[in-house]
């Protein structure tokens, strides 16, 4: 009788233990350093930014005691009363509409082609990955040379080239940056798709071929569904990366020009928080940006990820 009661008492305790630490606490021990890293580098700054966005906050000398009164939504009102902030969100929307679809389509098509290559496979994969590894400053210098007024691209296009040139043209500045980022980061997403393609059973391609499907039909009926989870990952990563756009407009257009047509929310946050000394307003912009990215990521996972 006592043993039975003891067993019933220990089972809830065991269940609670498993819910908190999992069935293998040793795994939690090994992952603890990275968990601490995530909390210290990402979670705490994010929560602190949310707190700053609701207070009158400014950078003071170390050790100085300053008042940070609660101001409610005033920082959000101040931030989004600025037309430049609204414009920056529109700019990054244009960037994502160009960059994300191009990234998904090109990386999947190129990865599928590379997966079928038998000769020079390693060299070709590395060649596509080189731009991703290259320093942005060095690659930007090449891009500026190619897309300047007298650059190679304009010489090839001749009268079809835009005037003013690409990166100083209000209509073409952000699309040009989107193309640059797509090209530079494509190698990373190609590797993601190549890894996913290894898990697609070859029997499915053989069955599709037996049913009379050609390469194009096999691509849409076997490859695309087979790498759906990788597609969701590519969508999420490229969206988050695009929403954090900073280096490219800062280097390519001198800080968001011309007339703010290539500015991004993160670039505006940098200008507001560090250059103009308004970290509370910058934090408000950052919080709104995080919320929008989470909404987009949820929709992508909901409609692209399916039931998984």
Order of alpha helices (4+ residues) and beta strands (2+ residues): alpha-alpha-alpha-alpha-alpha-alpha-alpha-alpha-alpha-alpha-alpha-alpha-alpha-alpha-alpha
